[in-house]
């Protein structure tokens, strides 16, 4: 069982940057496919980015070119670097993990069975 703890959220202005971190417990972090999702009030949980065990990445269309996901298997941590933030990026950001097999990571939230508690990101205009 892996436990996920997000940090790094906050209140920023449009155009600013933030880096979110997700610290995972357990010895098998490198075997997990990891992802970030976000949920704004009244909206469905939305895929943001994911990273495979081998470092292959995928991004949602609305963040492509602005956000970057990475992982440090020594520190058991996955990061989300968010640049050029927009007010529409305001949401609770969730880290997710799955131990299911696959070369690439998944954009489907239903494939992730471990979730963090979320961290709030608010971007003012």
C-alpha positions in Angstrom: 0.0 0.0 0.0 1.4 3.4 -0.9 0.4 6.7 0.8 0.7 10.0 -1.1 1.1 13.4 0.4 0.9 16.5 -1.9 2.5 19.9 -1.1 3.4 23.1 -2.8 0.0 24.6 -3.6 -0.8 28.2 -2.8 -2.2 31.5 -4.1 -0.3 33.1 -7.0 -0.9 35.6 -9.8 -1.5 34.8 -13.4 1.8 34.2 -15.2 3.6 32.9 -12.0 5.0 29.5 -11.5 4.5 26.8 -8.8 6.0 23.4 -8.2 3.9 20.7 -6.6 5.4 17.7 -4.9 3.9 14.4 -4.1 5.8 12.3 -1.6 5.1 8.6 -1.6 5.6 6.0 1.1 6.8 2.5 0.5 9.8 0.8 -1.1 8.3 0.1 -4.5 7.7 3.7 -5.7 9.7 3.1 -8.9 7.2 0.4 -9.9 4.2 2.8 -9.8 2.8 4.8 -12.7 2.1 8.3 -11.4 -0.2 11.1 -12.4 -1.6 14.5 -11.4 -5.3 15.3 -11.7 -7.2 18.4 -10.8 -10.7 19.3 -9.8 -12.3 22.7 -9.9 -15.6 23.5 -8.0 -18.5 22.0 -9.8 -16.4 20.2 -12.4 -15.3 16.7 -13.1 -11.8 15.6 -12.0 -9.5 16.4 -15.0 -6.3 14.7 -16.1 -3.3 17.0 -16.0 -0.2 14.9 -16.5 1.2 11.4 -16.0 4.6 9.7 -16.0 5.4 6.0 -16.5 7.8 3.9 -14.6 10.3 4.5 -17.3 9.8 8.3 -17.5 7.4 8.5 -20.4 5.1 11.4 -20.0 1.7 12.6 -21.2 -0.2 15.9 -20.7 -3.6 17.2 -20.9 -4.2 19.6 -23.8 -4.9 22.6 -21.6 -1.5 22.4 -19.8 0.7 21.1 -22.6 3.8 23.3 -23.0 3.3 25.0 -19.6 3.5 22.1 -17.1 6.1 19.4 -16.7 5.9 16.2 -14.7 9.0 14.4 -13.3 9.9 11.8 -10.8 12.7 11.1 -8.4 12.8 7.4 -7.6 15.4 7.9 -4.9 13.4 10.5 -3.1 10.1 8.7 -3.8 8.6 11.9 -5.1 6.8 13.1 -8.2 6.8 16.7 -9.2 4.6 19.0 -11.2 6.3 22.2 -12.4 3.6 24.6 -13.4 4.6 27.7 -15.4 2.6 30.6 -17.0 -0.3 29.8 -14.7 -3.8 31.0 -15.7 -6.9 31.7 -13.6 -8.4 28.6 -15.2 -5.7 26.5 -13.6 -7.3 27.1 -10.2 -8.3 23.8 -8.7 -7.4 21.2 -6.1 -4.6 19.2 -7.5 -4.4 15.5 -6.7 -1.5 13.0 -7.0 -2.4 9.5 -8.0 -0.6 6.2 -8.3 -1.2 2.8 -9.8 0.8 -0.4 -9.7 -1.0 -1.9 -12.8 1.4 -2.8 -15.6 1.8 -0.8 -18.8 4.7 0.8 -20.7 3.0 4.1 -20.9 1.2 6.0 -18.2 -2.6 6.3 -18.1 -4.8 9.4 -18.6 -7.8 7.6 -17.1 -8.5 8.4 -13.5 -10.3 5.1 -13.0 -7.0 3.2 -13.4 -5.5 4.9 -10.4 -6.2 3.3 -7.0 -4.1 5.4 -4.7 -4.8 9.1 -4.2 -3.4 11.9 -2.1 -5.6 14.4 -0.1 -5.0 17.2 -2.6 -3.4 20.6 -2.5 -5.2 23.9 -3.5 -3.8 26.0 -6.3 -5.4 29.4 -6.8 -4.4 31.7 -9.6 -5.7 35.3 -9.5 -6.0 37.4 -12.6 
